[in-house]
Amino acid sequence: MGRPPLIALIGGTGKTGRAVQAALSGVGVEAHALGRAASADLSAALAGADAVYLIAPNLHPDEPRYVADALAAMRAAGVGRVVYHSVASPYAPAMPHHLGKATAEDLVRRSGLAWTILQPCAYLQNLQAGVMTGALSVPYSLETRFGLVDLDDVARAAAVVLTEPGHDGATYELGGPALVTLAEVAAIATEVLGRPVTATRTDPDAWAGEGLGEREQVWLRAMFGYYDAYGLPTGGRVLAALLGRTPATVADVMTRWQ
């Protein structure tokens, strides 16, 4: 038997990268977690890697440039394969940061490397703090639908496409097993946790965006407006096929939070 592949995780120190690293470790694969791709010595850091999982920082001001630089470093290091962590509905003109990922996807497809693109929906874990305090407050509609997905399931799917053959040239949208509204999430949380969890819609114009710059606030308000009108519906069958099982439900994930 040959050695298992060596995987480098660009952006591997954030919550997604840590989850992917843990999923790879669970299948006996070494993963080298790197920080952001800004290092001038990135190609040296990638030396010996068989594949790269590429995650850009949230709300990066120029994700296409970030991805282009990372792809150039991969080619210089002789890396043969990249898996790019994109987003569900990347071509959504109302959301500028999604459009950045759409452009970056095109760069990945034309990179000359073997590639796979993952397009996950919003993580259920993004709602954990509000659920656990009993006050789930969001600046968009409680009635539009989302394919909310378990981060751990996304990470396991990433491990599958990084370590198993047959995924080159594939673009996979990753959603949970059912579409849900935020009102339904609160009701499920109330039942699972055995205490009241209330969902409220706050005024997006009153959202403070503490710690964020003006650009990030503008982009996120655009996202809230899109969610308010359309939600972010995604299908769950692709993720189920990659996992070989039904993805975790809202109740499954919240049971782990008890």
N, C-alpha and C positions, 0 to 999 in steps of 0.2 A: 504494500500500500504506500502511496505517496504521502507527503506531509500535508496536513490541513492547510487551507489558504491563510495567508496573513492579510488582515483587513486593517486599513487605516480609516479612522473616523475624523473627518474635518468638521469641526464644530462638535466634537465628541464630549466636551465638558459640560454642556447644557443638559436639560432634563431629557430631551429626545436622545441625544448622544449617549447618555448614561444608560438609558433603557435599551438601546440597541447593543451597547457593549455587554450588558448583562445577558441579553438574549443570545448573543454569539457565544459568550462564555458557557451558557447552558448547553450548547451543542458542541462544546469542546474546541472552539475556534478562537485563536488569539486575535485580539483587537487592540490596536494602538490608538488611543484617544488623543487627538491633537486639538488645540484651540482654534482660533480663527485663522483663516487662510492668508493673513496679511504678512506672514513671515517671509523675509527675503530668502530664507533657506528652506522653504517649503518642499522644494523638489528633493533636497537632501533628506528631509524628514520622511519623505514618502519612499525612499529607496528600499527595495526589497518587498514592497507591498504588492500583492496580487490584485487587489481591488480597493476602491475607496468608496466610503459612504459619505456623501457631501451634503452638509446642512449649513445653510447660510444663517447669519444672525437674524433675529426677528426684526422686521421693518428696516432692513438694511437700505441705505439711501440709494445704492446702485447695485442691486443684486446681479444683474447681467455682467457687470465688470468684475464683481467678486467671483462669480462662477467662471468667467473666462480666464481669470488669473489662476484659479485653482486647476482648471483643465490644462492650461499650459504647463503648470508644475507637474501634473500627472504625466503628461507626454514626455517631459524632460527626464522624469524619474523612471520611465519605462513601465509605468502602470498600464495594465491592459484593459481595465474595466472600471466603470463608475456607476454607482446607484445614486441618483439625485433625489433628495427629499424636497418635493414640491408642495402643492396644496390642492385641495379639491376646488374645482372650477377656477383654474388659473386664468383663463381668458374671460375675465369679468371686467369690462371697461370702467365700471363704477368704482372698482377697488384698485387703486394704483399699485399697492404692494403685490396683489395677485398678478397684475399685468407684468410686473418685474419678473415673477417666476415663470410666466408664459414665455417671455423672451429668453430667459435662462434655459428653459426646456429646449428651445430651438438650438441654442448653442451646444447643449449636451448631445442632441441628436446629430449634429454636424461635427462633432469633436474628433471623429476618427477612432474613438474608443468603443469597445463594446459597452452598451448602456442599458439601464433600466430606470424608469421614472416611477416614483411612488407619489400619489396624490391623496394624502389623508385628509379626512374631515377634521373638524375641531375636536380636541381631546375632551373626554369626560373629566379628566383630571383638572382641566382649567376651571371647573365649577366647584372643586372640592372645598375650597375655603368658605365660600358662601353657603354651601350645603351644610357643612359641619357647624356653622354658627347659627343655622336655622333661618338665615335671611339671604336668599338667593336674589340678588339685585342686579339687573342688567339694563343697559340703555337701548334696548330694542324690544320688539314684540315678544310676548309670551306665547303667541299662538302660531307663529311660523315654524316650519319643520326643519329639523337638522338630522343628519346621519351621524350623530355623535359617536365617537369611537374610543375604545380603550387604548391608551398609550402603550400598554404592555402588548396588546395584540398587534399594533402597528410595528413595534420593535421585533416581535417574533416573525412577522411577515418580512421585515427587512433581513433578518437572519436567513430566512428561506431563500430569498432571491440572491443573497450574497454567497451562499454556500452550495446551492443546488443548481444543476444545469437546466437550460430550457427557458430562461427569462430574458435573454438578450433581445433588445428591440421592443420590449413590452412597456406599456404605460398602464399602471394599475391604480384605479381609484379605490380608496379604502374607506369604507363606511361601516358603521355598526349594523346590527342585524335588523333594526327597525327605525323608521323615522319617528322622531319625538319632538314635542314642543317643550319649552322651558317650564310651562305650567305642568305638563305631565312629569317632567323630571322632578319637580318639587313634590308632586303627589307620590311618586315612587319612593323618593327619599323619606317622606313622612312614614310610609308603610314599613320600609326596610329598617330605618333607624329607630322607629318607635317613638318619635317625638316630632312636633310640628316643624315643617320646613315650608316657609312662605316664599313665593316668587313674586317679585314686584318689578315693574318696568319704570325706570327712572327717566328723567328728561335728558336726552343726549346733549342738549345745549348746556345743561348744568354740570355735565361730566367734567371733572377737573383735570384728569390726566396727569396726576402728580408725578413729577420726575421725568416727564417726557417733553421733548422739544416741540416746536410748533408744527414741523413737518409730520412727526409721528402722530400728533393729536389730529391733524387734518386727515391723515390716512385712516386712522381708527374711526373717526366720526363718519367717514365715507363708508367704512365697513359696517358700522352700526346701521346706517341708513339702508344699506343693501340687505342686511339681516332683517331689518324691520319690515321690508317689503317682500322678501323672498326666502328668508332663512338660508340654509345651506344643505339642501337634500342631497344625499349620496346613497348609492346602493351598497348592500352588504355581501352580495354573492361572491365577488372577487376575493375579498378578504377571507371568506369562509373556504374558498377553494385553496388559497395559499396555506391556511392554517390546518386544513383537513378536519375542521369542526366549525360549529356555529360560533361567531364572534361573541365576546362577552356582552351581555345586556347591561342596561343601566342598573338594574337591581344587582346583577353579579358584581359589578364594580363597587357599588356602594356597600355591599356586604363586606368587602375587604376593608372598607374604611371604618368599620365598627371597632 
